[in-house]
Amino acid sequence: MIMRTHNCGELRDGDVGKRVKLCGWLSGIRDLGAVIFFVIRDFYGYTQAVVSDEDKKELIRSIPRESTVSVEGTVMLRSAPNPDMPTGLIEIDPEKIEVLGKCYEQLPFEVATSTQSREDVRLKYRFLDLRNPEVKDKIVFRSKVVSWLRNKMTELGFLEITTPILTSSSPEGARDYIVPSRLYPGHFYALPQAPQQYKQLLMTSGFDKYFQIAPCFRDEDARADRSPGEFYQLDTEMCFATQEDVFEVMEQVLSGVFKEFAPKGYKVDEGPFRRIAYRDAMRDYGTDKPDLRNPLIVKDVTDILKGKAPFFDGGKTIKAIAVNGFNETRKWIDALAERAKQNGASAMYWFKLDENGAAVGGIAKFVADCTQALKERLDLQAGGFVAILAEDKGVEKQAGYVRTELGAGLNLIEKDAFRFCWIVDFPMYEYDDEGVLGFCHNPFSMPQGGLEALNGKDPLDILAYQYDSVVNGVELSSGAVRNHEPAIMERAFEIVGYGKDVIEEKFSALYNAFKYGAPPHAGIAPGVDRIVMLLSGEQSIREIITFPMDRNARDILMGAPSAVTQKQLDDVHIKIVMPKSDEKSAR
C-alpha cells in the first residue's frame, strides 16, 4: 500500500534493518526525558517506536493520544524486549513522523479500558470503544463465525438468496416496524420480522435449498439474549423435506460451528441431538428451553402430597425438585424461597432428610407419613433436600425456575460443555392469558395428522411439526414443516377465528402460490447473534453487535429514533398525535 509498507502487528526480528512505513493511532507515550517511547496501534496490533532527537521528542509531546500518525523509519532490535507483544523484539527508529488526523477532543474514557465504562458512554462513543482490541476482537470473531456458516451452507448445497426488506405487514406474533408510503397515502410497508413468506415462495418457485444471513426486525423489548429492533438469523428452507431432514442438516451446521469456535477443551454434542417432546420438557424441566448441563429433574408429586397440608389443597398441581448431598444453610434456603416468590411463585416449600433418612425442617411434619413414597419418587437419599412448588396454574415454569436456581447455586451445572437438544411436538394451538385460542408456535406449520386432525380432534390435542433447537438453556432456532395445502391452511386459521378472507388479505401471495402445485417443505432459522454470544462467552448480546441499541431501543450514537421535519411528514401523509403525557412534558 502507498501509505504503509507493513501493519502494526507483523514486524519481527527478521525485519531488522528494513526501512518501513507504518500508520496507526498514537496509543501510548512513555516519556523518560532523554528518550520517548511511543506505541502506535492499528487493526492488526501494536508497534513501539523510540525517539531521542529533541525536535522529534517535542513533536511527540504535542500530539494528543488517539491521533492518527504515520511513522517512517528503520526497524531495530529492542534493548528490552517485551515477550507479551508479538512485535516485542523490535522497535522503530523514526526518521519522519507525520500527524494524519489529530484528536481534538478529550477522550471520554481510556480506549484500553473502555469496557469498564458505563454502557451508555460506550454506546455514545462506540467508534472509540471499537478501537479497544478486546472489543474489536469480538466483532472479528463474529465475522469469522458468519463466514463459516455461509461456507458450510454452500457446501451442503444451499443457495444464498436475499429477500426484500420492504414488505407487507402480517400477523406473525411481534409488533411490526412500519414504513409509510409516499406514493400510496394511508398505506404502509413493514420491515420483515423474518423472511418467512418469501422463503416459502422460493420453495414453490422450485428452488431446492435456500439460505441467507437475514436481518429481521421486531418492535420488542430488549433482553440479555435479544437485541431490540433488529437481529440476524441463518434463515434456511428445504424443498421436499421432512422434520428429520432439517435435523440432519442443522446438526451438521450447529455442532460444526460450535466445534470450530468453542473455547479449547469444550465438549460439544454431535448429532443426532436428543429429541424431547414439548410436554415432556415442561414436565421434567419446567421449560421448553432446558439446560441439559443441569442434572436436576422436576417430578410431579401431586398424588403423594395432595391433602397432606392446607397449602396443597384446592386442586393444585405439586412439583418437587430433589438434590442429594445438600449442605447449605437455612439462610441459603430462605433466600432461594424469596427469589422464587419474586419470580411469581406463591411460595416455595421444602424439607431435608437427616443422616437417618427422616424428614426434618421446613414442612417435615406434613410429609412425615409419606416420606418413603417421596424417597422412591424422587430418588432421595439421606442428607438430601427437596424444594416443592404448588400452584393452581403455571407450576411447571415456577418449578423450572427453582431447578435452574438450584443447579446454578449449588454449582451442579456441567462446565465447559455445549449440550444440544431438539424440542419437538409443540401443540398447534394454545389459549393466551385472556383465554383466546391462538397458534402456539406460528401459523405456517403443518399439523400432525393434517386435515383429518384439524377436523376431528380437540384443538388443544393437535400437535404440529414444529421444533426448536436449544443449547445450554438458550433457544437457538425455531422451525417447522410448513403447511403447503390451501385446504389445511384454511381450516387451521378457521379454528382460531380467521376466515378465508383474512388469509387472502394477509397471506395472499403464499395462499395463491399454494394453489399451483406447492411442494412439501420445511425450514429453520438459528439466531446468529445468539450463536456468537454463546461461543464468545458473553452475557449480553450487545457485546457482539457492532453498533447495538441500548436496553431502551435507542441508538445513542446516531441519535435514533429522532424527530423528522414537517416536510418529511407531509411527503408520506403522516400527522403526529402525541400522547397527552408527552404533550405536557413537551410544554
ABEGO torsion letter per residue (X at the ends): XAABABBAAABBAAABGBBBBBBEBBABBBBAGABBBBBBBBAAEBBBBBBABAAAAAAAAABBBGBBBBBBBBBBBBABBBAABAAAABBBBBABBBBABBBABBBABBAAAAAABBAAAAAAAAAAAAABAAAAAAAAAAAAAAAAAAAAAAAAGBBBBBBBABBBBBBAGBBBBBBBBAABBGBBBBBBABAAAAAAAAAAAGBABBBBBBBBBBBBBBBAABBBGBBBBBBBBBBGBBAAAAAAAAAAAAAAAAAAABBBGBBBBBOBBBBBBAAAAAAAAGBABBBAABABBBBBAAAAABGABAAABGGBBBBBBBBBGBABBAAAAAAAAAAAAAAGBABBBBBBBBAAGBBBEEAAAAAAAAAAAAAAAAGBBBGBBBBBBBBABGAAAAAAAAAAAAAAAAGABBBGBBBBBBBBGBBABBBBAAGBBBBAABAABBBBGEAAAAAABBAAABBBBBBBBBBGGBBABBBBBBBABAAAAAAAAAAAGBBAAAAAAAAAAAAAAAAAGBBBBBBBBBBAAAAAAAAAGBABAAAABABBBBAAGBBAAAGOBBBBBAAAAAAAGBBBBBBAAAAAAAX
